[in-house]
Amino acid sequence: MKKTISIIGGGPSSLLLAAFLDVDKFDITIYEKNKTLGRKFLVAGKGGFNLTHSEPISELVERYTPSRFFKKFFIKFHQ
């Protein structure tokens, strides 16, 4: 018998959780008070889901830990 899981809120982390749950084991329902799920994705880059803060890569990598990992990644893909 499947267990029931209710996820409150339809933001990015809720959608990610739902995507990782095994649908063979769980009945999953996402409840969102707004009109659509994942609305934060629509405002990406306008302050909603913006990870870069529109700053130079050299300053961005210092915001995260471990910064050496991000330095390797960002420098490799943003040259």
N, C-alpha and C positions, 0 to 999 in steps of 0.2 A: 504494500500500500504506500502511495506517495505521501510525503509530508507537504504541507502548504507553507509557502514563504510569502510574506507580504513585505514589499519594499516601499517605504514612504519617501517620496520625492523622486523626481525623474531627471536628476542632474547627471553629469558625466560619471561620477563614482557609482551611482546607483545602476546605471546602464552597464558599466563594466562588471559589477557584481553579478547582475542578472545573466550576463554573457558567459560568466565562468561557472555558474551553477549547472548541475547535471539535470536536464529536463526529464530524464528517465527516473530520477529519484524525487524530484520536487515539482509541485505545481507552483508557478511563480506569477505573482501579480505585482505590477508597479502602480502605485497611486501617486498622481501628480495633480496639484491644485490648479496649475496653469493650463493653457490650451494645448500645449505640445510638450513632448519629452525632449530632453537634450537641448533646450533653448540656448544654453550657454555657448554651445558650439556655433550658433549663428552670429554671436557677437564677438567671436575670436578676433583679436587684434584691435578691438575698441575698448579695451580695459576689462573685459569680462573673463576671458580665458587666455590672456596674453602672458606668456612665460618670459618674453624677452624684455619687456618694459621699453622697447624701442631704443635700446642703448647699444653701444659698440660691443662686439663679441668679447673683447678683452675685459670689459667690465662685467658683462653678463656671467661669465664663468666663475667669477669671484663670489657671486651671490649664493652658490650652491656647494654642498659638501658631498663627496670630496671634489674639490675644484680641479685636481690633476686629471681625474677621469673626464670631466667635461672639457678641459682644455684640449685633450687628445681628440675627443669626438668633434667638437666644434671647429677646431683648427683644420682637421682633416676634411670636413664637409663644407666649410665656408671660406675657402681660399679663392 
